[in-house]
Amino acid sequence: MYQKKLNFYNVMPFLVLLAVALLGVFAPADISFVDKNGNYNSADIAWILTATALVF
């Protein structure tokens, strides 16, 4: 068995994934399901629950 030399095209997808992961770590978490009156938005919560159920 032999190892291939690493070149730009082999490493680039991992570097892009690393950059996206680092941006996700440092991005502010400003997602809120509460409207201006302090009530939960039931449509947003239902959408999130449905999307989560479809993933699993």
N, C-alpha and C positions, 0 to 999 in steps of 0.2 A: 504494500500500500504506500501511497505517496500523498503528500499534502500539496494542494494547489497554492500558488502564491496569491495573496490577497491583493486585489486591485480595487479600483474606485467603484466599479459596478457591483462588486460583491459586498462591499462594506456600506454603500450608500443607504440601502433600506434600513439598516440597523441604526445608522446615524440619524436618519429622519425620525424613526421611532423614538430614539432617545431624546431628540429635540422636542417632539410633541409631548412626551412624558414629563420632561422638565417644565415645559410651559404649563402643563396641567397641574403640576405641584405648586407652582407659584401664582397661579391665576386666582383672583379673589372669588370667593364663593358667595355671590350675591343673589342666588336663586331663592326666591321666596314664594310660597303658595298662599300668602296672606295678602288681601287687598288693602286699600287705604283705610277702610273702616275697622280693620282688625279681624275680619272674617276670613275663613279659609275658602279658597276658590275651588268648588267641588269639581268643576270641569277639568282643571289642571290635575287634581289628585286622581280622578278617574282615568285620565289619559296616561299618567305615570303607572298606575296599577295595571292597566291593560297592556302597555308596552312591556312591563316587567313579566307579566304572565305569558306573553308571546315569546319572550326570550327563553323562558324555561319550558 
